[in-house]
Amino acid sequence: MSAGLRSARTARGWSQERLVREIEQYARKNVMDVASTASLRVYVSEWENGKRTLSDRYAGILRKLLGVTDAELRGAVPAPVAASVDGYDELLSRIDAAGSVGESMVQAFNDQTELLRTMDRQRGAAGLVDQMTGHLAALEDALNFAVLPSARRPVALALAGASTLAAWQAIDSGAVERAWRHYELAKRAARDAEAPMYLAHAMAEQAYVLCEAGRPALGVDLVRDARRTVGQSGSARLRAWLHAAEAEMCAYAGMPDDSRRALDAALATIPAGPEDRDPDMLSIFLNDTHLARWQGNVLAMLGDGDAVTSLYGALEDMDPSFVRARAGLHTDLAHAHLTRAEYDDAHTHLRQARLLAGRTGSVRQRRRVDMLSARL
């Protein structure tokens, strides 16, 4: 448990004293009683040094503050469940329960995913880890015990969408292993649902885990394989998204010509108009404004001074509810201004990016801000 808590705290850039303040603020906001400041300082130190057992009550607070699962926080492995002498009754009971999952239940699952997606977009992933974990567990359970394809496919499709959301939240929280496992789950679910668009989306997002781990060239290969998986059968918005993801991976991998070609393909493929949701792929948000931001991000990585034009246009048109995306946009602008040696402008945008990353608890964006700040 000590290593789990310490690594989650340091990933946020928090000192032990900052964690104590966050616990106290959370308790005041939620009208909860916690120990005194002096006692909390002792507790945090002893939790991290393995000298005090973390209670369920404080674990619940820490999970929401740090955006980690209970297993990640405690470093615990769930104990195997002992089988009953006659397990067939229990098995049949769960099969019957899964068989009763109809359209209304699948819609309820999808509505829950959409609610979590909206909350994540506006408030960040850290406070949603318990809800997301429970949501995935319920979907997995429904799929594992569904027998016939007609029952399995809609549940599998719902699980594929929820798993990619959970995986991206894990990336944002700095939990890369959890992210990888969620993407593997999403790919299995997409194959079960016979949904190549969902499979391609999960594969391409998984490339970001490889990129974050320092293997962008392998990420390029995975995104290109995702494009081959869906071919021309995918929606235009998804295909534009895949081209843009490839452009970003190529920029990270030091492949500027390939990056520009992929970016041109994305710009040529994106449907016209302000609509950003793909009706066939609800995980995709992409229109001209989003793509302009993506273009600016890629051009900034390529050292192109024209990146600021795309980025300021995107900043003006961006939906204010996309709080975490706005943090990324300010980070991209700082990067673009650094490329042009415009250090005062870069500092201004880094300050705004750090503020928004703090609001959403984004470890990923905070790391980008720290890396760029080191160049000032």
PyMOL commands that set and color helices and strands:
alter all, ss='L'
color gray80, all
select helices_A, chain A and resi 2-11+16-29+37-48+56-66+70-74+88-99+103-123+126-144+149-172+176-192+196-212+216-230+236-252+256-269+288-301+307-317+323-339+343-360+363-373
alter helices_A, ss='H'
color red, helices_A
select strands_A, chain A and resi 277-278+281-285
alter strands_A, ss='S'
color yellow, strands_A
deselect
rebuild
show_as cartoon
